[in-house]
Amino acid sequence: MSSDRVDQLRAKLADLRGPSRVGPLMELTQELVNRHWQIGPGRPEGLPLLNEAIGTAEEAYGYFDAKDPWRRQMAAQLGTLIGARHLAHGSPEADRVRAIALLEDGLGMPQLPPAVQIMCRLTLGQLCLITSTRALSGVNLASMTAGTALPATAEADVDRAIRCFREVLDGPAVSAEGRHAAESLLTMADALRTIVVALRGGPSMQTINKLMDAVKVFQRFHEEQSARAGRGFGTGVLSLYDAERLAGADPLDRPVMMMDVKPAPPKPRPKPVPMPPADDRVEAMRSRLRDLVAHGFDLFAAIERLLAPGAARPPVDEVDEVVALATAVVDSGRADRTDNLLYALGLLLRARTAGSPANRPDVDDAADHLLRAAGSSSPAPPDVLRIMHNLAAALDRLQPGAEVTDRLTATLAGV
């Protein structure tokens, strides 16, 4: 994040009043949140950034009319930020309650982007679990004395969390990182449900073995998360808020403000400007993506230069924008062979970044999208085939044993 850009946005907002502030507020929120994830969720020095981001998001949210459908998308994104403050920083219970209400409202919007849906459900599920996990943490479960410590809504909360995590796993657009988080959390939630039910009704000889197995799962999860976070479990930090994972995640996989639409101002609206059709927005992002990679040259020649041995690495901010744009185009459901190829290229460039913790997931995802491009029904031109092989070889060098070249050859043979 550029601190100059943050200062510029703050200065710009100082001269604006009313709905004209929405665009800069959303952009400033995104800058602040990205910086918060780079520092690491749960770290004290990142909390002021998250607090400011929540404040700017709150203001932007307030400018949307109650009947405006985009208000619900804003509710979803604001809910993830407030939920992150509660889960990662141990903020007051009022944050948990408000975040749940906002997330439930946002998830009621059928057109919510897939990446936002996944983050909402993972956050909501954890917020539903956190009071029970805190009540049980540190308790000698073998003594069976924790039943009275559980919140009255424990069973309903755990059931809602389980539904959230299963909905993530059943969704078509879940990433490797999202699947990992949902699977881990679902395992813990299932174990927690066994514990809650047993403690409520009193353990019997028929349930004691299941209860003890569930206790082991719960305690192992507790210990793993505490060790990973490098601190105690008191703040309720679960796998979704692992600092290393989120610092290396796609920008669209973090709880940031989506900038794909320009929000309409609230009433009065004498001459409302219609939203551009979805197809136009995708085409605009696709055009920007190609321009960003080509820099005025032929697109495929530019890609070959980027893949050449010893080629200079593009700026990190530029690579992040390539990945974000390619992600948005692919998630639109209208991606073509070149879109998938550019997504794979962007992930490769990001994985090459020195010290990036996203190396292995990026290589795996890049290989998947390269194979999607190779599996297109129409034959690829010779220059595109050459680029595919060069990209596969680069991925194999970056991740020995990935066998991307062999998989590519097999895919092309079947086309």
N, C-alpha and C positions, 0 to 999 in steps of 0.2 A: 504494500500500500504506500502511496506517496503522501507524505505528511503535507506537502505543498498543496495537493489536491484537496485534502481535508480542510486546510485553511482557506482555500479558494471557495469551497462550498459554504463554509461557515460565513465568510464575508458576503457571499452572494445572498444568503438567506437573511442577513442583517438588513438588506435593502428591499426585501419582498414582504408582501402582506397577503393574507388570505390564501385561496386555492392555488395561486401562482407558486406557492412554496412547495407543492407536492413533489414535483420532479426532482428538485435539488435535495429535498428531504429523503427521498427514496435512494438517491445515489449516495448521499452521505451515510445513510444507514448501512448500505452494502459495503462501503469502504471501512466503516468502523467494525462491522462484524467480521470481515475478512482478517482484519488486524487482530481481533480478539482470538480467532482460531489459530492464527500464526503464533501468538504468545502461548496459547494452550488453555483450554477450558479448565476452570477450577483454580487457576493461578491468580493470586490477589491482584497482581499488576494488570491483569486483563479486565477486571471487573469495571473500572471506570469507563472503558470503551464500550462494554456491553450495556452499562446503564445509559450512556449517551445514545447508543443505537436504539434502545427501547424507547427513550424519550422522543427521538426523531420519528420512529415508526408510529408511536402513539399519535403524534400530531398529524402525520399523513393519513392515518386511519380515520381520524376525526373529520377530515374534509370530505369523505365519501358519504353520499346520501344513503340512508338506511335501506332503500330499495335498490341501490346500485349493486349489480352482481359482483363487481370487483371489490366491494367492501368485504365480502366473505373471503376472497383470496388474501386480502390484507389481514383479515382476522387470523387466518391460518398462519401466516408468516409472523405476525406479532406474537401469536401464541407460542410458536417455537422459541422465540427469543426470551419471553418471560419464563417459559418452561426450562430453558437452558440455565437461566439465572437461578432458578430454584434447585435444579438437579446438580448443577456443577458448582454453585457457589453457596448453597444452603440458605437462600433468601427466605423471608417469612412465608407462613402458610397461605397468606393472601395471594401471593404469586401463583402458588399451585392451583388454587381455586379459580383464579382469573384465567390462567393459561388453559385449563381444561375447558372452560366455557368457550373461549376463543377458538380452540382447536376443534371442538365439536361443531361449532358454527361453520368453520371453514371447510371441514370434511363433508358438510351438507351440500357443497357446490360440486355438481357432477363434472364440470369442466376444469377442476383443479389440476394443474400440471402434475404428471406422474411423480417427478422428483419431490415436489412439495407434499404430495399425498404421503409418500413414504416417510419423509421426515416428520410429518404431523403424526402419523400413526405410531412411529417409534417413540416420539416424545410423549404423546398422550398415554401410551401403554406404561411407560416408566412413571409418569405422574400418578397413574392409578395404583401402581405397586408400591410407591415409595413410603407411604405411611406404615404399611404392614412390614416392609423390610426393615424400617427403622425400629419398629416395635420389637422385632425378633432379633435384631443384631445385638450380640453381646449377651443374649439370654441363654441360660442353660436349658436347651430344648428338651434334653433327656428328662428333666424334672417335671415337664409338662405343666409348668406354672405360668406360661406366657399367654394363655387364652384370654385372660382379662385385660391384657395389654393391647390386644388387637383392636383396631377401630371398628365401630359398629358396621361399617359398610365393607369390611374386608372381603367377604365372599364376592359381592357384586363388583368390587374394584378389580379383583384378580380375574374374574370372568371377562370383564371389559378389556383388560390388558391382553389376555390370551387372544381375544378376537382381533385386536389391533395387530398383533404380531403375525397371526395366521393370514390376515388380509394382505400384509406386506409380502409374505412368502407366496401367496396365490396370485399376486399381481404380475402382469407381463413385463413390466419395465424395471424390476428391481435389479440394482447393480450388485456386484460381488460384495461390496462393503455393506450394502443394505441387507443382503441375505445373511451375511455373517452375523450382523447385529441382531437381526430378527430371530435367527435360529438360537443364538446364545440366550437371548432374553426369554424366548418361548420355553426353553428347557428349564430355566430358573422359575418362570411363572407357573409352569405345570407342577413343579416340586412345591412351590409356595402354596398352591391351591390344596395339595394333599395335606400339608401341615395345618393350614387354616381350618379345613374341614375337621381334621382329627382333634385339634385343640378346642374347637367349638363344642363338639359332641362328646369329647372324652375318648381317649384311645382305648380300643378293645384288643383282645388277643388276635382278632381277625385283621386288624389294621396296623398293628404295631410294627410289623416288618416293612410294610409300605411307608409308614411314617419315618422309620429310621433311615431308609434309603433316600427319602425326600430330604430329610435333614442333612444328610451327607452332601447331596447335590447343592442344596442351598448354601451350606457352609463353604463348600469348595468354590462356588461362584463368588461368594463374599470375599474369600481369601484371594482369589485370582484378581478380582477387580481392585482390591485394596493394594495388592502388590504392584499391579500395572500402573495405578495412579500414583504410587509412591507415597501414599498417605492413608489415613484412616478412612473408614466407610461412612463416617457420620454425615457427610454432605449428600450421600445418595448417588455418588458418581457411578454410573453403570457403563456398559461397553459402548453405547452410542457416543458418549462424551470422552472417549479415549483421545487424548491430545494429539498423539502421533498420527492416528488414523485420520482425524478431521483436518489436521494441518496439511495433509497430502491429498485430501479428497478433491474431487471435481468441485469447482465453485458452485455448480448447480446442485450438488449434493449437500451443501451446507445450508443452514437456515438463514438465507439472505433474502433481500427484497428483490423480487422478480422484476426485471426492467423491460419485458417484452411488449408491454402495452403502455401507452401514455394515458393515464387516468383522466376521465372526463371531470370537469369541475362540478361542484355541487350546485344545487339550485340556488338562485334562479338561473336558468339556461335558455336564454332567448333564441340562440342559434347553436345548438349542440353540434359538435363536429363528430360525424360518425366514425366508429372504430374501423380501421382498415380490415378487410377480410383476412381470415387466417392464412389463406394461400399467399396473400401479399406479404404478410409478416414473415412467413417462411422464406419466400423469395428474397426479401430484403436481407435476412440473416445469411442466406446462402451466398448472396452477392458480396456481402461484407466479408464472409469467410474466405472466399476465393481471392478477393482483393488483398486481404491481409497476408495470404500465403504468397501470392504472385508478385506483389509490389510493382505492378505495371508491366511485368514480363509475361511470357506464355506460362500458364499454370503448371503444366507438366514439366517444363524445363526448370521452373523454379523449384519444384519438388525434388527433381534430380540433383539440383545444386545443394539442397538441404541435406540430402542423403549421402552426398559425396564424402569420402574419407577426409578428415581434417577440416570439414566445413565449419565456418563460424556458427556458434549457437545464437539463435535469436534471443532477444531480451525476454526475461521471465514473464513480464506483464503481457507481452505479445503472445507468448505460448499459452498462457492461461486464457487469453481471449479466444484464441483458436480453438482450444478444447471446449470452452463454454459455448461458443457459437455452434460448433459441430455437434455437441451434445443436444442443444436445442433443436437443431435441424433433424437429427436422428430420432429424437423423442417425438417429433411431430407426426411420425408415421409415413412421411413422404420422402424418405432418404433414397437417393440413387447410388450407383456404384461409386461415383466420385465423392459423394458425401461420406460414405463409409471409409473410403480411402483417406480422406482428409482427417477424419476422426482418428484413425489409426496413426497417421503421421503426427498429429498433435500429441497423442498419448506417448508416442516414442520420444518426441522432443522433450516432453515434460519429465519422462522417466530418466532422461540423460542428465537432468539438472543435478548438480553436485549436492550430495547430502539429502536428496529427496527420499522421504520414507515411503513414497507411493510407488517405488520401482516395480515390485512384483505385480501388484494389481494392475498397474498401467500396462505392463507388458502383456499380461493375460488378456485384458480388454482390447488392446491394440491388435493382438493376434485374432481375436474373435471377429472384429470388424474388418480386418484385412481379408479373412476367409469369406465374410459376407460379400465383400466387393468382388472377390474372385468367383463366387458362386452365382453371379448375375447371369440371367438367361441369355443375354446377347454376348457374342465373342468380344473380348477386350482387344483394342488396337495394340500393335507391337510395343509402342512406347509405354503404354499403361502396364503391359505384362512385365516389361523391364523394371518399371518402378515397383511393382508388386514384389518381384524377386529381390530387389535391392532392400526394400523395407523389411521383408522377411529375414534376410541375412542380418540386417542391423538389429532386429529383435533377438535373433539367436545369439549374436555377440553380446548383447546386453544381458540376456538371461540364458546362459548355457543350459542345455537340456530341455528347452521349451519346444524344440523341433518344429518351429514355425515353417521353415522351408519345406520340410517333408510334408507337412499338412497342406501347405499351399499347393505343392505339386500334385498331391492326391486330389485336391478339390478341383484344380484346373483340368485334370484328366477326366473328371466326371462331367464337365460342362459340355 
